[in-house]
Every structure is written in C-alpha cells, then in structure tokens.
Amino acid sequence: MDAFYASVESRDDPSLKGKPLIIGSLPTERGVVATCSYEAREYGVHSAMNIKEAYRLCPEGVYMHPNFDKYKSVSNQLHELWSSYASASEYIALDEAYLDVTDTAGTFERATEMAKEIKRRTRDEIGLNCSVGVAYSKSAAKTASEEMKPDGYFEIPTREAFVDLVIDRDVGVLYTVGKSTEKKLKEIEIYTVRDLVDRKSEVISLLGRQGELLLEIAQGIDDRKVVPYNPEEAKSISREITFQEDVYNYGLLNDVLLLLAISVVERAGRHKLHGNGVVLKITYSDMRSITRSKTTHSCSDPLTIRKEAFEMLSSLKKRPVRLIGVGVFNLTSGGTRQTTLDEIMGDDASGNALEDALREMQRRYRFDFIGNMRHMYRADHLHRIVEHMRVMRIVLG
C-alpha cells in the first residue's frame, strides 16, 4: 500500500487530500512519525523520524495520532481481497504481502493480469491505491513493488532482468540491506551492487553468512517460498509507551506496567498463546536503553507479568525513565484463550485480584480503568490515559 495510514485518513476525510499529512505523535509530544503522505515526504519527512524534526521541516503539516483499529479493519479487507488470487499469502505488515500465484495464474502473463486486477479492485472496492510488483522471486517482487511508487506497477520476469535493473544502483537497493549493513559496506568502499558482486570474498569476510545470502540476492538467486504467517510462530509479544515527560516515580511505572501487561495478555490470548518468560524494556532520559528478561513458569495473567517486570525494574539503578515496555517470550500454544477483558477478569481468584488492583488504581488516579479498558488497546487512548496518570501523580503526590 502507498502511505497506508495517511491514505486511509485521506480517504475518510477528503479535506486532507493533497495536504502534508503526518501520522504519529503530535508536535507537542514525544514520539516519531509512523507514516506520512507523499506531500509530506516532499519536505523531507519520513517514517521513524523524530516528530520534532518533522515539525521543523514541515510546520504547516497536518499531524494526527494513528487509529490502529481502523487500519486493522481496512487491512482485513485488503487481505481478504488479495488472498483470493493466491495459493499462499505471506503478510509482512498490515499493508504489505507476498502472494504466490504460481498455481492460480499458471503463466507469467496471467500473473500480470491478476496484478492489474488487484490494483483496480483495491482502488474501486476499498478506495486506496497500491503498488504491485510481479516477479519470479520474493526479493525481485519486493524490488518491483518499490520501483514505480506511488500507485505503481512493474515487472521483473527473470534473474537477468533483475540483475540488469540493480547492478549499477546503490547497494541499499537490495532486499535485506538495512542502514547498518549499508554503512559497513560503504566503509570498505562497496557502494553499488556491482561493487558487491566484484568483491565477494571481502563481503563474506565482513558479513559472514549474511554476506553469502546478500551475494545470492545480488545475482538474482532467491528460492525462498511464500510462507503464510502463523501467529504461533511469533517469538514474543510486547507493548511499550513513551512518556511525554520523564518519569521518576516508580509507583507510577508499576501501574503503567500493569496496563501494558493487560494489553500483552489480551493480544496473546487472541491467538491462544501464553509466554514462559517476561521481558522488560527501559529507555532513560539520556536515550540509553536497557532490556532485561527472565524465564519463568507460564505467565498468562497480567499481575504475574507485572510482578516479574517490576522486580527486574527494581534491580536497576533508579533514573528518570523516558520509555517503558513489557512483553512475553518463549510463546507456546494451548493456553487458556483470553480474548476479552471479561475473560481476563473472570470469576476466579486471579480475575478478582486484577479487578481489585484496577479499582485501587481508580482511587489513586480518579479514573475508571475498568470502564475504559476496551479502549486501552488503541495507542492514542493508552497514551492519553497514561498521561493523565502521570499528571495526577504530580498533582496528588
């Protein structure tokens, strides 16, 4: 999809069309750009940019919080449409997928017809533009999909066509070359794909197995299959939040950990997963990040996750905290399916204990956590709730 979040918002509010739209944090907040419209990109704004820098570059832009419930709903529509063309679909994100049409198309010519149908139907039925690449392999298809954005279409039918296309381009054009790998390569004066291929031994010496894979892709070799995503194969599930001002109060951090743990348990429960380890992430005011983890027995309730995370937090030196996150890892299936707050806060002892903890927080922050719990999984709602908690801690002491 082209600038997915921004495109959805512009579709739903035509007054936003043609404007530099930045989805993420607001300029008065801490945070980053999640995505932005192509009009905003003309100012130099891009995903993952600090929101303050984005505002410096584009002060006249329209800034909005993301609405992930809306984007997930649209994504489900896209997935249903796209998957109808494929024998296997591998979704990389809400807005991107690999579709294997080897069997359903039969020929490359029919695959190109399908691609154009997908573009047309995505526009006509969902009201959004997408860019489609048709190719003989996954890495070539990814390259093709980026070639003519936005609203693009491009074909790479053979290995030879792929090599001809990329050989004299910057090495960063290759799939799997991120900023870190690109920097390492350029430090030894490998700037283009041709440089990479011509200096194979140096690349392998520098990057090892990653270098071998990169050289194969540079030569158009990629036999990876399209593998449908299976939630049970996820390695971890986590949630984090950035405070608008640094937090010194560890009582507040403990309460925020509980809200994050509830969100993690709800998400895991949707896929009948539970963790056997807890991970804590902290970013301090000086931007230094620390991650701590602890393997434990099955941790499928928020209170257990919060307890383990806070113990790890308490073992660290107390310093002002900018960001806090919690997650579970060592995921296994077959646990109790906890899909709703009602099921998380059941009639058993642990459910009653969680409700008691939330009612105690309600007295402390003068906020109905239980009544607002169903909105807490949206990032913008959670941020507003946590900001309210932070301010109330200052006001009430």
C-alpha positions in Angstrom: 0.0 0.0 0.0 1.1 3.6 -0.6 1.5 5.6 2.6 -1.2 3.3 4.1 -2.2 5.1 7.4 -2.2 8.5 5.7 -4.1 7.2 2.7 -6.8 5.7 4.9 -7.3 9.0 6.7 -7.4 11.0 3.5 -9.9 8.6 2.0 -12.2 9.0 5.1 -11.7 12.8 5.2 -11.4 14.3 1.7 -10.3 17.6 3.2 -6.9 16.0 3.9 -6.2 15.1 0.3 -3.2 16.9 -1.2 -2.0 18.1 2.2 1.2 17.1 4.0 -0.3 14.6 6.5 1.9 13.2 9.3 0.6 10.2 11.3 2.3 9.5 14.6 2.8 11.8 17.6 1.7 15.4 17.7 4.4 18.2 17.5 3.9 19.0 21.2 4.5 15.3 22.2 7.4 13.0 22.3 7.5 10.3 19.6 8.1 9.6 16.0 6.5 9.6 12.6 4.6 6.4 11.9 4.0 7.3 8.3 3.2 10.3 6.2 1.7 11.3 2.9 3.7 11.8 -0.2 3.1 15.5 0.1 4.9 15.5 3.5 7.7 13.5 2.1 8.5 16.3 -0.3 9.5 18.3 2.8 12.0 15.6 3.8 9.7 13.9 6.4 9.9 10.1 6.6 8.8 7.2 8.8 10.6 6.8 12.2 11.8 10.5 12.1 11.6 12.3 15.5 8.3 14.3 15.5 10.1 17.5 16.5 12.4 17.2 13.4 9.3 16.5 11.3 7.7 19.7 12.6 10.8 21.7 11.9 10.8 20.5 8.3 7.1 20.8 7.8 5.4 23.2 10.3 2.3 23.6 8.1 1.7 19.8 8.0 -1.4 18.2 9.5 -0.4 16.0 12.5 -2.6 13.1 13.7 -2.5 10.2 16.1 -2.8 6.8 14.4 -6.1 4.9 14.6 -4.9 1.3 14.6 -8.4 -0.2 15.0 -9.4 1.5 11.7 -6.2 0.4 9.9 -6.6 -3.2 11.1 -10.1 -3.3 9.8 -9.0 -2.0 6.4 -6.1 -4.4 6.4 -8.5 -7.3 6.9 -10.4 -6.2 3.8 -7.2 -6.0 1.8 -6.0 -9.4 3.0 -9.4 -11.0 2.0 -9.2 -9.4 -1.5 -5.6 -10.2 -2.1 -5.6 -13.8 -0.8 -8.4 -14.7 -3.2 -5.8 -14.6 -6.0 -3.1 -16.7 -4.3 -2.4 -20.3 -3.3 -0.3 -18.9 -0.4 -0.2 -15.4 1.1 2.6 -14.1 3.4 1.6 -10.8 5.2 4.6 -8.7 6.2 2.6 -6.0 7.9 -0.9 -4.6 7.8 -0.3 -3.2 4.4 2.1 -5.5 2.6 2.1 -9.0 1.4 3.8 -11.6 -0.9 1.3 -13.6 -3.0 2.3 -16.9 -4.6 0.2 -17.1 -7.8 2.3 -19.9 -9.4 -0.6 -22.3 -9.4 -3.5 -19.9 -9.6 -2.1 -17.9 -12.5 -0.2 -20.7 -14.3 1.7 -18.3 -16.6 3.6 -15.0 -16.1 1.1 -13.3 -18.5 -1.9 -14.3 -16.3 0.0 -13.2 -13.2 0.4 -9.7 -14.7 -3.4 -9.6 -15.4 -4.0 -10.6 -11.8 -1.7 -7.8 -10.6 -3.6 -5.2 -12.5 -6.9 -6.6 -11.3 -5.7 -6.4 -7.7 -4.7 -2.7 -8.3 -8.1 -1.9 -9.8 -10.2 -3.7 -7.2 -8.1 -2.3 -4.3 -8.9 1.2 -5.7 -12.5 0.6 -6.6 -13.7 -1.6 -3.7 -11.5 -0.2 -0.9 -10.8 3.3 -2.1 -7.0 3.1 -1.9 -4.0 2.9 -4.2 -1.4 0.1 -4.0 1.9 -0.6 -5.9 2.3 -4.1 -7.2 5.4 -5.9 -8.4 5.3 -9.1 -10.4 8.4 -11.2 -10.5 10.0 -14.7 -10.4 11.1 -14.4 -6.7 10.2 -12.7 -3.5 13.2 -10.3 -3.4 12.6 -9.4 -7.1 8.9 -8.8 -6.4 9.7 -6.6 -3.5 12.1 -4.6 -5.6 9.5 -4.3 -8.4 6.8 -3.1 -6.0 9.0 -0.2 -4.9 10.1 0.7 -8.5 7.2 2.9 -9.5 5.6 4.1 -6.3 3.1 5.5 -5.7 0.3 3.7 -7.5 2.9 1.8 -9.4 3.2 -1.4 -11.4 6.4 -3.1 -12.5 7.5 -6.5 -13.8 10.8 -8.4 -13.4 10.3 -11.7 -15.2 13.8 -13.2 -15.0 17.0 -13.3 -13.0 18.8 -11.5 -15.8 16.2 -8.7 -15.8 16.7 -8.3 -12.1 20.5 -8.1 -12.3 20.3 -5.6 -15.2 18.0 -3.4 -13.2 20.0 -3.2 -10.0 23.6 -3.9 -10.9 24.7 -0.2 -11.0 22.5 1.0 -8.3 23.3 1.9 -4.7 23.8 -1.3 -2.6 20.9 -0.2 -0.4 18.5 -1.2 -3.2 18.9 -4.9 -2.3 16.4 -6.6 0.0 17.9 -7.2 3.5 20.4 -4.3 3.2 19.5 -2.0 6.1 21.2 1.1 7.2 23.7 -0.7 9.4 24.7 -3.2 6.7 24.9 -0.4 4.1 27.2 1.6 6.4 29.5 -1.4 6.9 29.7 -2.0 3.2 30.4 1.6 2.3 33.2 1.8 5.0 35.1 -0.7 2.7 34.1 1.3 -0.4 31.4 -1.0 -1.6 28.9 1.5 -3.0 27.0 -0.3 -5.7 25.6 -3.8 -6.4 28.4 -4.3 -8.9 31.0 -3.5 -6.3 29.4 -6.1 -4.1 29.5 -8.8 -6.7 33.1 -8.0 -7.8 34.4 -8.2 -4.2 32.7 -11.4 -3.0 35.5 -12.6 -0.7 35.6 -9.2 1.2 31.8 -9.2 1.6 31.8 -12.7 3.1 34.7 -11.8 5.3 32.9 -8.8 6.6 29.3 -10.2 6.9 29.7 -14.0 7.0 26.6 -15.9 6.2 24.6 -12.7 5.7 27.1 -11.7 3.1 26.7 -15.1 1.3 22.9 -14.6 1.2 23.3 -11.0 0.0 25.5 -12.0 -2.8 22.9 -14.6 -3.9 20.2 -11.9 -4.0 22.6 -9.5 -5.9 22.9 -12.2 -8.6 19.1 -12.7 -8.7 19.1 -16.0 -6.8 16.3 -16.3 -4.3 14.4 -19.6 -3.9 12.5 -18.7 -0.7 8.9 -19.8 -0.6 5.9 -17.7 0.3 5.1 -18.9 3.8 1.7 -18.0 5.4 2.1 -16.2 8.7 1.3 -18.4 11.7 0.8 -16.4 15.0 2.0 -19.4 16.9 5.5 -18.9 15.4 5.9 -15.5 16.9 8.9 -15.3 19.2 7.5 -12.6 21.5 4.6 -10.2 22.1 5.2 -6.8 23.7 3.8 -3.3 24.3 5.6 -0.1 25.2 4.9 3.5 25.8 6.8 6.8 25.7 6.1 9.3 28.4 5.6 13.0 27.5 7.9 13.9 30.3 10.5 11.8 32.1 9.0 9.7 35.0 10.8 9.5 38.3 8.0 7.9 40.3 8.4 4.1 40.3 4.9 3.7 41.7 3.6 5.2 38.5 5.8 2.9 36.5 4.5 -0.1 38.3 0.9 0.9 37.5 1.7 1.5 33.8 3.4 -1.9 33.7 0.0 -3.4 34.7 -1.8 -1.7 31.8 0.8 -2.8 29.3 0.7 -6.4 30.7 -3.1 -6.4 30.3 -2.7 -5.4 26.6 0.0 -8.1 26.1 -2.1 -10.8 27.6 -5.2 -9.8 25.5 -3.1 -9.9 22.3 -1.6 -13.3 23.1 -4.9 -14.7 24.1 -6.4 -13.9 20.8 -4.0 -16.5 19.3 -4.3 -18.9 22.2 -0.7 -18.2 23.2 1.0 -17.7 26.5 4.5 -16.9 27.5 7.1 -18.6 29.6 9.3 -15.6 30.1 8.9 -11.9 30.7 10.9 -9.1 29.1 11.3 -5.5 30.3 12.5 -2.6 28.2 13.5 0.8 29.6 14.8 3.9 27.9 16.2 6.5 30.2 16.2 10.3 29.8 19.6 10.2 28.2 18.2 7.8 25.5 20.2 4.8 26.8 18.1 1.7 26.5 18.2 -1.5 28.7 16.4 -4.7 28.2 16.1 -7.4 30.9 14.4 -10.7 30.6 13.5 -13.6 32.9 12.4 -17.1 32.1 9.6 -18.2 34.3 6.7 -20.6 34.6 3.6 -20.0 32.4 2.8 -16.3 32.7 -0.7 -15.8 31.2 -2.1 -13.3 33.6 -1.3 -9.6 33.8 -0.5 -9.5 37.5 2.2 -12.1 37.2 3.8 -10.3 34.2 3.7 -7.0 36.1 5.3 -8.6 39.2 8.1 -10.1 37.2 8.7 -6.9 35.2 8.7 -4.7 38.3 11.2 -6.9 40.0 13.6 -6.5 37.1 12.9 -2.8 37.1 13.6 -2.5 40.8 17.0 -4.2 40.3 18.2 -1.4 38.1 19.6 1.9 39.2 16.8 4.5 39.7 17.0 7.1 36.9 14.4 9.2 35.0 12.5 7.0 32.6 11.5 8.1 29.1 10.0 4.8 27.8 8.9 1.6 29.4 7.8 -1.6 27.7 6.9 -5.2 28.8 6.4 -8.4 26.9 6.3 -12.2 27.0 8.5 -14.6 25.1 9.0 -18.4 24.8 5.5 -18.5 23.4 3.6 -21.7 23.4 0.1 -22.6 22.3 -2.7 -24.4 24.0 -3.0 -22.0 26.9 -6.3 -20.5 28.2 -7.8 -18.4 25.5 -8.3 -14.9 26.9 -9.8 -12.8 24.2 -11.6 -10.1 26.2 -11.3 -8.1 29.3 -14.3 -10.1 30.7 -12.4 -13.3 30.3 -9.1 -11.9 31.7 -11.1 -10.6 34.7 -13.0 -13.8 35.2 -14.6 -15.2 38.3 -11.5 -16.9 39.5 -9.2 -15.6 42.2 -6.7 -14.1 39.8 -9.5 -12.3 38.0 -10.8 -10.8 41.2 -7.2 -9.8 42.2 -6.8 -7.9 38.9 -10.1 -6.1 39.3 -9.0 -5.2 42.8 -5.8 -3.8 41.5 -7.6 -1.7 38.9 -10.0 -0.4 41.4 -7.1 0.6 43.7 -5.6 2.5 40.7 -9.0 4.1 40.1 -8.9 5.6 43.6 -5.3 6.7 43.1 -5.8 8.4 39.7 -9.5 9.2 39.8 -10.1 7.4 36.5 -12.4 4.5 35.6 -9.8 2.0 34.3 -12.3 -0.9 34.1 -14.9 1.1 32.2 -12.3 2.4 29.7 -10.4 -0.9 29.4 -11.8 -1.7 26.0 -10.4 1.4 24.5 -7.0 1.0 26.1 -5.7 -1.2 23.2 -5.7 1.8 20.9 -2.4 3.5 21.2 -3.8 7.0 21.3 -6.2 6.1 24.1 -3.5 4.4 26.1 -1.2 7.4 25.7 -3.9 9.8 27.0 -4.7 7.5 30.0 -1.0 7.2 30.9 -0.5 11.0 30.5 -3.5 11.5 32.8 -1.9 9.2 35.4 1.4 11.0 35.1 -0.2 14.4 35.7 -2.3 13.1 38.6 0.8 11.7 40.3 2.3 15.1 40.2 -0.9 16.8 41.4 -1.7 14.3 44.2 1.8 13.4 45.1 
